[in-house]
Amino acid sequence: VLLPTLLLLVSGVSGFEADDTIPDVTDRVARISFLSGDVQIRRADSRDWEKAVLNLPIVEGDEITTDAAGRFEIQFNSQTHLRVSESSYLKIVGLKDEGIAVSLSQGSMSLRALRFDKERAYFEIDAPKTTVAVQRAGRYRVDAGKTGDSEVSVSVTEDGEARVYSDNSGFTLKNGRSARLYLEGNFAGDWATGDSARYADEFDSWTLARDAVIAQRLQE
């Protein structure tokens, strides 16, 4: 019953481009599988920004930004997709067989890993003064905010679990929980946890819709 509604959410995004096929990609070369709005990319060996296009290969060192109406999705393999919201800045720090590392300096991102074995690979997300290390298959959202913001938010759902590190401490964030990390002031390095549902918004709805489309493709 929910699938048609979720698909409508995807099709309702103005000016989007999507390729929902499941190609045989590897962890060392990813691709842009969805984009909308203005999405710009700067290659690791270039100083210039260029317009990102659908199915563009993504490699280690690439930097990607979105404008106030831009979104994109990176497919690392058939089981792992990363989505980035409007007004965001993402860098692919590491893209190797043994693991993936990304850096989100501003904006929001959501990672969906259908399969993950921390004994065989790693997935790390850096945000300002924060590192999130994926421990299990699940969904992970990181909100880095705008430049100069004093908080970073992390939430874990879909049976996930993460280790979260600040400048001076670390803790485990379990499924269904969220954490707000304080970057500045008297409470710098501290955090407060709560229910992940309180941070759900339209960006979450869109990522769920994308998951529904991909799940249908995998089933086919």
N, CA, C and O of each residue as an XYZ file, in Angstrom:
880
protein
N       0.830     -1.202      0.000
C       0.000      0.000      0.000
C       0.867      1.257      0.000
O       0.539      2.247     -0.654
N       1.991      1.208      0.749
C       2.845      2.383      0.861
C       3.690      2.629     -0.387
O       4.073      3.765     -0.668
N       3.982      1.553     -1.141
C       4.910      1.698     -2.258
C       4.453      2.721     -3.291
O       5.260      3.566     -3.679
N       3.185      2.696     -3.767
C       2.795      3.715     -4.741
C       2.952      5.129     -4.210
O       3.356      6.030     -4.945
N       2.629      5.331     -2.915
C       2.769      6.664     -2.326
C       4.216      7.104     -2.317
O       4.525      8.250     -2.642
N       5.110      6.189     -1.943
C       6.540      6.519     -1.910
C       7.067      6.828     -3.296
O       7.889      7.728     -3.470
N       6.591      6.079     -4.287
C       7.037      6.328     -5.650
C       6.582      7.696     -6.136
O       7.289      8.357     -6.896
N       5.382      8.124     -5.689
C       4.900      9.447     -6.050
C       5.777     10.535     -5.449
O       5.989     11.579     -6.065
N       6.288     10.287     -4.238
C       7.185     11.260     -3.620
C       8.431     11.465     -4.465
O       8.906     12.591     -4.611
N       8.967     10.377     -5.026
C      10.138     10.487     -5.885
C       9.781     11.217     -7.169
O      10.491     12.137     -7.576
N       8.690     10.817     -7.811
C       8.323     11.420     -9.091
C       7.894     12.859     -8.932
O       7.861     13.604     -9.911
N       7.563     13.272     -7.710
C       7.145     14.639     -7.481
C       8.285     15.619     -7.346
O       8.039     16.822     -7.265
N       9.522     15.159     -7.319
C      10.668     16.063     -7.220
C      10.868     16.741     -8.572
O      11.041     16.074     -9.592
N      10.843     18.062     -8.568
C      10.915     18.813     -9.823
C      12.290     18.694    -10.456
O      13.314     18.883     -9.799
N      12.293     18.370    -11.770
C      13.528     18.389    -12.529
C      14.531     17.327    -12.127
O      15.735     17.558    -12.241
N      14.081     16.174    -11.662
C      15.026     15.163    -11.219
C      15.450     14.258    -12.364
O      14.752     14.122    -13.368
N      16.615     13.644    -12.185
C      17.096     12.611    -13.094
C      17.485     11.411    -12.249
O      18.174     11.557    -11.239
N      17.049     10.230    -12.654
C      17.358      9.031    -11.880
C      17.640      7.870    -12.812
O      17.021      7.737    -13.868
N      18.576      7.037    -12.412
C      18.847      5.777    -13.092
C      18.799      4.702    -12.021
O      19.750      4.526    -11.260
N      17.692      3.989    -11.967
C      17.464      3.027    -10.893
C      17.837      1.603    -11.283
O      17.434      0.644    -10.624
N      18.609      1.472    -12.358
C      19.166      0.156    -12.648
C      20.217     -0.176    -11.595
O      20.699      0.714    -10.895
N      20.565     -1.433    -11.484
C      21.549     -1.882    -10.490
C      22.746     -2.448    -11.245
O      22.833     -3.662    -11.428
N      23.678     -1.591    -11.690
C      24.846     -2.078    -12.436
C      25.853     -2.752    -11.520
O      25.767     -2.663    -10.295
N      26.802     -3.422    -12.139
C      27.839     -4.125    -11.384
C      28.977     -3.154    -11.095
O      30.021     -3.192    -11.747
N      28.759     -2.271    -10.094
C      29.799     -1.322     -9.711
C      30.597     -1.885     -8.546
O      30.145     -2.799     -7.857
N      31.773     -1.342     -8.333
C      32.616     -1.803     -7.239
C      32.745     -0.703     -6.204
O      32.354      0.438     -6.453
N      33.293     -1.041     -5.039
C      33.469     -0.062     -3.975
C      34.534      0.984     -4.310
O      34.601      2.023     -3.653
N      35.358      0.729     -5.312
C      36.417      1.682     -5.651
C      35.971      2.748     -6.634
O      36.612      3.793     -6.743
N      34.879      2.502     -7.355
C      34.298      3.494     -8.255
C      32.789      3.483     -8.040
O      32.122      2.482     -8.299
N      32.263      4.601     -7.566
C      30.823      4.716     -7.356
C      30.219      5.504     -8.522
O      30.912      5.796     -9.497
N      28.932      5.846     -8.427
C      28.305      6.630     -9.489
C      27.172      7.461     -8.899
O      26.624      7.124     -7.850
N      26.829      8.549     -9.580
C      25.646      9.326     -9.214
C      24.433      8.669     -9.851
O      24.325      8.610    -11.076
N      23.520      8.176     -9.024
C      22.356      7.448     -9.534
C      21.069      8.268     -9.473
O      20.033      7.829     -9.971
N      21.127      9.453     -8.869
C      19.976     10.355     -8.832
C      20.511     11.754     -8.595
O      21.454     11.949     -7.828
N      19.897     12.739     -9.267
C      20.196     14.131     -8.930
C      19.033     15.023     -9.339
O      18.275     14.713    -10.258
N      18.915     16.140     -8.629
C      17.938     17.170     -8.956
C      18.523     18.508     -8.554
O      19.352     18.580     -7.647
N      18.097     19.566     -9.222
C      18.629     20.887     -8.938
C      20.060     21.034     -9.417
O      20.530     20.271    -10.261
N      20.742     22.017     -8.871
C      22.120     22.298     -9.277
C      23.080     21.531     -8.376
O      23.176     21.806     -7.180
N      23.782     20.578     -8.953
C      24.779     19.770     -8.238
C      26.110     19.959     -8.945
O      26.215     19.704    -10.144
N      27.128     20.405     -8.215
C      28.437     20.694     -8.781
C      29.479     19.739     -8.193
O      29.388     19.333     -7.034
N      30.465     19.393     -9.015
C      31.515     18.481     -8.574
C      32.887     19.058     -8.921
O      33.071     19.677     -9.969
N      33.840     18.844     -8.025
C      35.235     19.198     -8.291
C      36.073     17.942     -8.132
O      36.115     17.330     -7.065
N      36.734     17.576     -9.207
C      37.547     16.366     -9.208
C      38.796     16.547     -8.344
O      39.253     17.666     -8.108
N      39.327     15.432     -7.886
C      40.495     15.467     -7.002
C      41.693     16.119     -7.665
O      42.528     16.718     -6.988
N      41.787     16.011     -8.986
C      42.947     16.553     -9.698
C      42.640     17.882    -10.382
O      43.371     18.284    -11.287
N      41.573     18.575     -9.969
C      41.167     19.811    -10.626
C      40.860     20.897     -9.594
O      40.500     20.606     -8.454
N      41.010     22.146    -10.016
C      40.628     23.275     -9.183
C      39.261     23.822     -9.562
O      38.715     24.672     -8.859
N      38.709     23.345    -10.663
C      37.478     23.905    -11.211
C      36.270     23.049    -10.854
O      36.357     21.825    -10.765
N      35.151     23.716    -10.656
C      33.876     23.037    -10.428
C      33.169     22.849    -11.764
O      33.275     23.688    -12.658
N      32.448     21.740    -11.887
C      31.669     21.462    -13.091
C      30.327     20.876    -12.697
O      30.153     20.373    -11.587
N      29.391     20.948    -13.612
C      28.051     20.440    -13.345
C      28.063     18.917    -13.298
O      28.571     18.274    -14.217
N      27.511     18.334    -12.242
C      27.405     16.880    -12.144
C      26.266     16.382    -13.016
O      25.260     17.070    -13.191
N      26.426     15.188    -13.561
C      25.407     14.585    -14.413
C      25.109     13.168    -13.935
O      25.892     12.562    -13.203
N      23.988     12.669    -14.358
C      23.569     11.327    -13.979
C      24.579     10.288    -14.465
O      25.103     10.390    -15.574
N      24.842      9.301    -13.635
C      25.768      8.196    -13.912
C      27.234      8.612    -13.942
O      28.088      7.839    -14.378
N      27.531      9.816    -13.486
C      28.916     10.256    -13.425
C      29.702      9.385    -12.445
O      29.273      9.228    -11.302
N      30.837      8.815    -12.852
C      31.644      8.026    -11.920
C      32.195      8.913    -10.806
O      32.597     10.052    -11.044
N      32.209      8.384     -9.605
C      32.718      9.091     -8.432
C      33.916      8.321     -7.894
O      33.856      7.105     -7.713
N      35.002      9.043     -7.641
C      36.218      8.399     -7.156
C      36.723      9.132     -5.916
O      36.223     10.195     -5.550
N      37.711      8.543     -5.293
C      38.298      9.110     -4.091
C      38.834     10.517     -4.353
O      39.507     10.761     -5.354
N      38.526     11.430     -3.447
C      38.983     12.810     -3.567
C      37.984     13.763     -4.174
O      38.174     14.976     -4.088
N      36.914     13.260     -4.792
C      35.907     14.126     -5.391
C      35.149     14.906     -4.315
O      34.880     14.395     -3.228
N      34.811     16.161     -4.645
C      33.999     17.012     -3.781
C      32.715     17.368     -4.521
O      32.750     17.678     -5.711
N      31.574     17.326     -3.818
C      30.277     17.556     -4.453
C      29.475     18.523     -3.594
O      29.411     18.370     -2.374
N      28.862     19.520     -4.231
C      28.026     20.479     -3.523
C      26.648     20.568     -4.169
O      26.477     20.253     -5.347
N      25.669     21.002     -3.377
C      24.315     21.215     -3.884
C      23.875     22.638     -3.569
O      24.313     23.231     -2.583
N      22.997     23.183     -4.422
C      22.440     24.502     -4.138
C      21.200     24.347     -3.262
O      20.955     23.274     -2.709
N      20.421     25.417     -3.137
C      19.269     25.406     -2.236
C      18.150     24.476     -2.712
O      17.206     24.214     -1.966
N      18.248     23.979     -3.944
C      17.231     23.058     -4.461
C      17.845     21.746     -4.949
O      17.162     20.942     -5.583
N      19.120     21.528     -4.661
C      19.818     20.364     -5.202
C      19.832     19.165     -4.261
O      19.879     19.312     -3.039
N      19.790     17.988     -4.853
C      19.945     16.729     -4.123
C      20.649     15.740     -5.039
O      20.588     15.858     -6.263
N      21.317     14.768     -4.438
C      21.898     13.708     -5.250
C      22.037     12.438     -4.430
O      21.975     12.444     -3.201
N      22.228     11.348     -5.163
C      22.397     10.028     -4.557
C      23.628      9.375     -5.172
O      23.817      9.412     -6.388
N      24.461      8.781     -4.329
C      25.613      8.024     -4.794
C      25.356      6.548     -4.528
O      24.992      6.158     -3.418
N      25.550      5.738     -5.555
C      25.463      4.288     -5.398
C      26.888      3.730     -5.327
O      27.650      3.814     -6.291
N      27.232      3.161     -4.169
C      28.542      2.537     -4.010
C      28.528      1.095     -4.497
O      29.499      0.624     -5.089
N      27.446      0.407     -4.250
C      27.188     -0.934     -4.785
C      25.693     -1.166     -4.679
O      24.960     -0.259     -4.286
N      25.222     -2.355     -5.018
C      23.780     -2.589     -5.046
C      23.146     -2.530     -3.666
O      21.925     -2.429     -3.553
N      23.957     -2.590     -2.614
C      23.438     -2.623     -1.246
C      23.666     -1.322     -0.479
O      23.180     -1.186      0.644
N      24.386     -0.372     -1.049
C      24.802      0.805     -0.294
C      24.573      2.075     -1.099
O      25.142      2.258     -2.175
N      23.720      2.958     -0.555
C      23.410      4.222     -1.218
C      23.521      5.367     -0.207
O      23.123      5.239      0.951
N      24.067      6.479     -0.675
C      24.216      7.677      0.145
C      23.476      8.822     -0.543
O      23.668      9.076     -1.732
N      22.623      9.510      0.227
C      21.843     10.626     -0.322
C      22.189     11.914      0.409
O      22.395     11.920      1.623
N      22.251     13.002     -0.347
C      22.660     14.287      0.200
C      21.592     15.330     -0.117
O      21.041     15.362     -1.218
N      21.311     16.180      0.869
C      20.230     17.156      0.772
C      20.699     18.465      0.143
O      21.831     18.585     -0.325
N      19.800     19.431      0.149
C      20.082     20.761     -0.363
C      21.160     21.455      0.477
O      21.350     21.142      1.653
N      21.860     22.407     -0.157
C      22.848     23.263      0.514
C      23.862     22.447      1.320
O      24.113     22.727      2.492
N      24.431     21.444      0.675
C      25.363     20.538      1.349
C      26.707     20.500      0.634
O      26.832     20.888     -0.528
N      27.702     20.023      1.363
C      29.061     19.887      0.823
C      29.612     18.553      1.295
O      29.758     18.321      2.495
N      29.914     17.681      0.348
C      30.398     16.336      0.651
C      31.708     16.076     -0.075
O      31.872     16.461     -1.233
N      32.642     15.418      0.611
C      33.889     14.992     -0.007
C      34.058     13.491      0.175
O      33.802     12.957      1.254
N      34.493     12.810     -0.891
C      34.801     11.386     -0.815
C      36.255     11.270     -0.352
O      37.181     11.436     -1.146
N      36.443     10.989      0.914
C      37.777     10.963      1.509
C      38.502      9.664      1.171
O      39.685      9.680      0.832
N      37.803      8.554      1.263
C      38.394      7.251      0.974
C      37.405      6.370      0.240
O      36.228      6.319      0.597
N      37.877      5.677     -0.785
C      37.018      4.790     -1.572
C      37.862      3.591     -1.979
O      38.427      3.546     -3.072
N      37.931      2.626     -1.076
C      38.793      1.462     -1.260
C      38.014      0.179     -1.015
O      36.903      0.208     -0.485
N      38.604     -0.950     -1.405
C      37.958     -2.234     -1.165
C      37.713     -2.467      0.320
O      36.706     -3.060      0.708
N      38.651     -1.992      1.151
C      38.524     -2.252      2.588
C      37.592     -1.293      3.311
O      37.267     -1.518      4.477
N      37.151     -0.220      2.642
C      36.224      0.678      3.303
C      36.040      1.997      2.597
O      36.757      2.326      1.652
N      35.052      2.757      3.078
C      34.670      4.034      2.491
C      34.642      5.080      3.598
O      34.179      4.808      4.706
N      35.135      6.267      3.295
C      35.074      7.390      4.226
C      34.624      8.632      3.475
O      35.134      8.934      2.396
N      33.659      9.356      4.054
C      33.175     10.597      3.459
C      33.220     11.694      4.517
O      33.241     11.418      5.716
N      33.234     12.932      4.057
C      33.234     14.085      4.952
C      32.096     15.018      4.569
O      32.015     15.475      3.429
N      31.219     15.299      5.524
C      30.097     16.217      5.326
C      30.362     17.464      6.160
O      30.157     17.461      7.374
N      30.819     18.531      5.503
C      31.151     19.739      6.254
C      29.955     20.643      6.472
O      29.971     21.470      7.384
N      28.911     20.508      5.651
C      27.668     21.235      5.886
C      26.526     20.515      5.196
O      26.742     19.762      4.246
N      25.294     20.750      5.678
C      24.126     20.117      5.103
C      23.761     18.817      5.785
O      24.143     18.577      6.931
N      23.011     17.968      5.070
C      22.508     16.707      5.620
C      22.743     15.572      4.645
O      22.736     15.772      3.431
N      22.950     14.382      5.178
C      23.100     13.188      4.357
C      22.462     12.003      5.044
O      22.310     11.981      6.265
N      22.088     11.012      4.241
C      21.502      9.778      4.754
C      22.177      8.605      4.055
O      22.257      8.569      2.827
N      22.658      7.653      4.832
C      23.286      6.445      4.297
C      22.381      5.256      4.558
O      21.918      5.054      5.681
N      22.128      4.462      3.511
C      21.377      3.216      3.668
C      22.269      2.064      3.256
O      22.645      1.953      2.090
N      22.612      1.199      4.213
C      23.432      0.013      3.952
C      22.591     -1.219      4.243
O      22.280     -1.502      5.400
N      22.223     -1.948      3.204
C      21.403     -3.147      3.384
C      22.221     -4.295      3.961
O      21.694     -5.141      4.683
N      23.508     -4.321      3.642
C      24.419     -5.328      4.198
C      25.690     -4.636      4.637
O      26.203     -3.753      3.949
N      26.193     -5.046      5.790
C      27.440     -4.450      6.270
C      28.073     -5.368      7.304
O      27.401     -5.841      8.221
N      29.367     -5.617      7.153
C      30.132     -6.435      8.081
C      31.354     -5.641      8.512
O      32.304     -5.498      7.742
N      31.338     -5.126      9.730
C      32.435     -4.271     10.190
C      33.756     -5.020     10.313
O      34.813     -4.397     10.415
N      33.709     -6.356     10.306
C      34.950     -7.136     10.366
C      35.637     -7.196      9.006
O      36.821     -7.523      8.918
N      34.896     -6.881      7.950
C      35.446     -6.982      6.594
C      35.619     -5.629      5.909
O      36.379     -5.515      4.948
N      34.919     -4.605      6.397
C      34.993     -3.286      5.768
C      34.580     -2.228      6.785
O      34.078     -2.545      7.864
N      34.800     -0.973      6.423
C      34.374      0.114      7.284
C      33.636      1.158      6.449
O      33.832      1.262      5.238
N      32.796      1.917      7.115
C      32.170      3.098      6.514
C      32.182      4.175      7.585
O      31.560      4.017      8.635
N      32.892      5.276      7.324
C      33.018      6.362      8.287
C      32.519      7.671      7.677
O      32.755      7.966      6.505
N      31.828      8.437      8.505
C      31.291      9.727      8.096
C      31.867     10.787      9.029
O      31.636     10.753     10.237
N      32.611     11.716      8.466
C      33.136     12.837      9.239
C      32.216     14.034      9.082
O      31.774     14.358      7.980
N      31.935     14.688     10.203
C      31.234     15.956     10.231
C      32.079     16.885     11.103
O      33.054     16.421     11.693
N      31.751     18.172     11.211
C      32.571     19.046     12.043
C      32.796     18.489     13.456
O      31.847     18.308     14.220
N      34.060     18.221     13.789
C      34.472     17.736     15.105
C      33.741     16.463     15.523
O      33.577     16.201     16.714
N      33.302     15.671     14.541
C      32.513     14.463     14.805
C      32.860     13.393     13.783
O      33.054     13.692     12.605
N      32.939     12.152     14.233
C      33.110     11.016     13.334
C      32.086      9.945     13.686
O      31.911      9.603     14.856
N      31.409      9.416     12.662
C      30.422      8.352     12.834
C      30.951      7.105     12.142
O      31.195      7.114     10.935
N      31.129      6.033     12.905
C      31.615      4.767     12.351
C      30.464      3.763     12.348
O      29.951      3.386     13.402
N      30.069      3.337     11.155
C      28.966      2.374     11.011
C      29.389      1.034     11.594
O      30.508      0.575     11.364
N      28.486      0.404     12.353
C      28.748     -0.889     12.973
C      27.891     -2.010     12.401
O      28.290     -3.175     12.431
N      26.712     -1.664     11.877
C      25.783     -2.682     11.380
C      25.038     -2.135     10.176
O      25.036     -0.930      9.925
N      24.399     -3.047      9.427
C      23.509     -2.627      8.349
C      22.391     -1.781      8.949
O      21.915     -2.063     10.049
N      21.975     -0.749      8.229
C      20.930      0.118      8.739
C      20.895      1.433      7.990
O      21.481      1.573      6.916
N      20.192      2.400      8.579
C      20.097      3.731      8.003
C      20.736      4.733      8.977
O      20.501      4.686     10.184
N      21.543      5.633      8.421
C      22.283      6.594      9.236
C      22.103      7.983      8.640
O      22.350      8.205      7.455
N      21.672      8.903      9.477
C      21.533     10.288      9.020
C      22.456     11.181      9.840
O      22.559     11.051     11.060
N      23.128     12.096      9.131
C      24.015     13.060      9.777
C      23.619     14.448      9.302
O      23.494     14.695      8.103
N      23.422     15.355     10.261
C      23.111     16.745      9.960
C      24.252     17.619     10.465
O      24.451     17.769     11.670
N      24.996     18.192      9.524
C      26.135     19.039      9.891
C      25.750     20.500     10.021
O      26.529     21.301     10.537
N      24.549     20.862      9.558
C      24.102     22.242      9.654
C      24.827     23.159      8.689
O      25.365     22.722      7.672
N      24.830     24.431      9.028
C      25.485     25.438      8.200
C      26.865     25.759      8.768
O      27.175     25.417      9.909
N      27.682     26.418      7.959
C      29.004     26.833      8.416
C      28.876     27.696      9.674
O      28.132     28.677      9.684
N      29.593     27.332     10.719
C      29.543     28.092     11.957
C      28.550     27.593     12.970
O      28.545     28.076     14.103
N      27.684     26.619     12.602
C      26.741     26.059     13.577
C      27.490     25.350     14.695
O      28.600     24.857     14.498
N      26.875     25.304     15.864
C      27.553     24.760     17.047
C      27.082     23.365     17.423
O      27.444     22.853     18.482
N      26.265     22.735     16.554
C      25.766     21.393     16.856
C      25.806     20.506     15.618
O      25.691     20.985     14.490
N      25.971     19.212     15.848
C      25.843     18.189     14.811
C      24.872     17.134     15.325
O      24.941     16.738     16.489
N      23.966     16.677     14.461
C      22.993     15.653     14.856
C      23.236     14.361     14.088
O      23.573     14.384     12.904
N      23.062     13.233     14.773
C      23.217     11.910     14.180
C      22.018     11.066     14.604
O      21.617     11.104     15.767
N      21.445     10.311     13.678
C      20.364      9.392     14.032
C      20.580      8.049     13.343
O      21.160      7.974     12.260
N      20.097      6.984     13.999
C      20.281      5.613     13.521
C      18.934      4.905     13.534
O      18.239      4.910     14.550
N      18.560      4.294     12.409
C      17.312      3.535     12.305
C      17.545      2.273     11.474
O      18.672      1.982     11.073
N      16.468      1.531     11.224
C      16.511      0.315     10.398
C      17.530     -0.693     10.938
O      18.280     -1.302     10.176
N      17.545     -0.862     12.277
C      18.403     -1.852     12.956
C      19.889     -1.511     12.918
O      20.725     -2.389     13.131
N      20.230     -0.257     12.652
C      21.627      0.128     12.618
C      22.231      0.334     14.000
O      21.540      0.279     15.018
N      23.522      0.568     14.008
C      24.257      0.894     15.230
C      25.545      1.601     14.816
O      26.178      1.216     13.832
N      25.928      2.624     15.559
C      27.113      3.398     15.192
C      27.930      3.743     16.425
O      27.397      3.880     17.526
N      29.229      3.881     16.219
C      30.101      4.496     17.215
C      30.283      5.952     16.798
O      30.619      6.242     15.650
N      30.061      6.853     17.732
C      30.144      8.280     17.456
C      31.259      8.867     18.312
O      31.306      8.637     19.520
N      32.146      9.616     17.692
C      33.292     10.193     18.396
C      33.274     11.709     18.269
O      33.103     12.248     17.176
N      33.451     12.388     19.395
C      33.666     13.832     19.394
C      35.142     14.088     19.645
O      35.944     13.154     19.630
N      35.509     15.337     19.875
C      36.919     15.658     20.105
C      37.486     14.991     21.344
O      38.683     14.709     21.406
N      36.628     14.734     22.341
C      37.158     14.220     23.611
C      36.427     13.012     24.171
O      36.660     12.637     25.321
N      35.553     12.393     23.395
C      34.816     11.243     23.924
C      34.227     10.421     22.793
O      34.288     10.812     21.627
N      33.650      9.269     23.153
C      32.995      8.409     22.179
C      31.889      7.622     22.841
O      31.949      7.340     24.037
N      30.868      7.262     22.061
C      29.750      6.497     22.609
C      29.100      5.701     21.486
O      29.331      5.965     20.306
N      28.287      4.728     21.866
C      27.548      3.897     20.909
C      26.130      4.422     20.770
O      25.450      4.645     21.771
N      25.682      4.621     19.546
C      24.322      5.066     19.263
C      23.569      3.891     18.659
O      23.911      3.416     17.576
N      22.544      3.426     19.360
C      21.829      2.225     18.947
C      20.614      2.555     18.098
O      20.243      3.719     17.946
N      20.001      1.516     17.550
C      18.873      1.649     16.655
C      17.729      2.434     17.301
O      17.384      2.218     18.463
N      17.153      3.345     16.525
C      16.025      4.128     17.004
C      16.397      5.329     17.848
O      15.524      5.990     18.409
N      17.699      5.621     17.944
C      18.156      6.721     18.785
C      18.843      7.799     17.946
O      19.351      7.535     16.857
N      18.843      8.993     18.473
C      19.537     10.115     17.852
C      20.412     10.785     18.900
O      20.206     10.616     20.102
N      21.381     11.538     18.433
C      22.272     12.257     19.340
C      22.541     13.648     18.787
O      22.705     13.836     17.581
N      22.583     14.601     19.678
C      22.955     15.965     19.343
C      24.286     16.250     20.015
O      24.383     16.221     21.241
N      25.305     16.524     19.226
C      26.646     16.778     19.753
C      26.925     18.279     19.754
O      26.667     18.973     18.771
N      27.452     18.763     20.866
C      27.731     20.183     21.028
C      29.192     20.448     20.680
O      30.094     19.807     21.221
N      29.418     21.392     19.776
C      30.753     21.650     19.259
C      31.448     22.817     19.944
O      32.677     22.877     19.975
N      30.676     23.737     20.490
C      31.247     24.951     21.064
C      30.694     25.190     22.465
O      29.740     24.538     22.889
N      31.303     26.131     23.174
C      30.792     26.564     24.466
C      31.187     25.656     25.611
O      32.080     24.818     25.483
N      30.499     25.837     26.744
C      30.823     25.095     27.964
C      30.597     23.595     27.824
O      31.208     22.802     28.540
N      29.710     23.202     26.891
C      29.375     21.782     26.746
C      30.040     21.158     25.518
O      29.625     20.088     25.072
N      31.047     21.801     24.977
C      31.733     21.276     23.793
C      32.245     19.868     24.050
O      32.916     19.610     25.050
N      31.917     18.951     23.126
C      32.306     17.553     23.269
C      31.256     16.687     23.912
O      31.331     15.462     23.820
N      30.253     17.301     24.577
C      29.171     16.541     25.201
C      28.085     16.244     24.176
O      28.125     16.742     23.051
N      27.117     15.431     24.577
C      26.016     15.091     23.685
C      24.754     14.825     24.489
O      24.807     14.581     25.695
N      23.615     14.875     23.799
C      22.318     14.530     24.379
C      21.631     13.583     23.414
O      21.632     13.826     22.208
N      21.045     12.511     23.919
C      20.396     11.516     23.060
C      18.881     11.590     23.199
O      18.354     12.091     24.193
N      18.197     11.083     22.184
C      16.740     11.069     22.180
C      16.221     10.089     21.155
O      16.983      9.298     20.599
N      14.921     10.138     20.903
C      14.257      9.271     19.934
C      14.540      9.795     18.532
O      14.395     10.990     18.274
N      14.944      8.907     17.624
C      15.283      9.347     16.264
C      14.081      9.889     15.507
O      14.250     10.679     14.579
N      12.859      9.481     15.884
C      11.664      9.909     15.164
C      11.451     11.419     15.247
O      10.802     11.988     14.370
N      11.967     12.067     16.254
C      11.740     13.503     16.420
C      12.462     14.323     15.364
O      12.170     15.506     15.193
N      13.422     13.697     14.638
C      14.161     14.425     13.609
C      13.676     14.094     12.201
O      14.252     14.575     11.225
N      12.631     13.283     12.079
C      12.127     12.903     10.759
C      11.530     14.122     10.051
O      10.850     14.940     10.672
N      11.790     14.234      8.747
C      11.284     15.357      7.967
C      11.121     14.934      6.511
O      11.165     13.745      6.197
N      10.932     15.913      5.622
C      10.697     15.609      4.211
C      11.904     14.937      3.572
O      11.741     14.099      2.685
N      13.108     15.288      4.003
C      14.306     14.634      3.477
C      14.274     13.138      3.796
O      14.624     12.318      2.948
N      13.865     12.786      4.991
C      13.713     11.373      5.348
C      12.672     10.693      4.468
O      12.868      9.557      4.036
N      11.567     11.383      4.201
C      10.527     10.807      3.337
C      11.077     10.519      1.946
O      10.766      9.491      1.345
N      11.889     11.428      1.448
C      12.484     11.225      0.125
C      13.438     10.031      0.124
O      13.426      9.236     -0.816
N      14.262      9.895      1.164
C      15.193      8.764      1.202
C      14.428      7.443      1.289
O      14.850      6.450      0.697
N      13.314      7.416      2.014
C      12.483      6.209      2.077
C      11.894      5.889      0.706
O      11.807      4.726      0.314
N      11.492      6.932     -0.017
C      10.953      6.724     -1.358
C      12.017      6.151     -2.293
O      11.729      5.261     -3.094
N      13.228      6.653     -2.193
C      14.320      6.121     -3.004
C      14.587      4.656     -2.643
O      14.828      3.831     -3.523
N      14.543      4.343     -1.363
C      14.732      2.956     -0.937
C      13.682      2.044     -1.550
O      13.988      0.924     -1.959
N      12.452      2.519     -1.614
C      11.358      1.713     -2.177
C      11.611      1.414     -3.649
O      11.386      0.294     -4.107
N      12.081      2.418     -4.391
C      12.367      2.226     -5.814
C      13.486      1.203     -5.998
O      13.381      0.303     -6.831
N      14.546      1.345     -5.224
C      15.685      0.454     -5.354
C      15.333     -0.971     -4.920
O      15.774     -1.941     -5.538
N      14.543     -1.090     -3.863
C      14.115     -2.413     -3.422
C      13.331     -3.135     -4.511
O      13.471     -4.344     -4.697
N      12.499     -2.373     -5.230
C      11.730     -2.964     -6.327
C      12.664     -3.421     -7.442
O      12.465     -4.489     -8.021
N      13.679     -2.619     -7.744
C      14.634     -2.996     -8.789
C      15.408     -4.256     -8.385
O      15.602     -5.157     -9.200
N      15.840     -4.312     -7.147
C      16.571     -5.490     -6.678
C      15.694     -6.739     -6.750
O      16.168     -7.820     -7.101
N      14.429     -6.584     -6.419
C      13.504     -7.726     -6.482
C      13.324     -8.195     -7.915
O      13.237     -9.394     -8.183
N      13.269     -7.233     -8.836
C      13.114     -7.588    -10.252
C      14.349     -8.275    -10.798
O      14.384     -8.639    -11.973
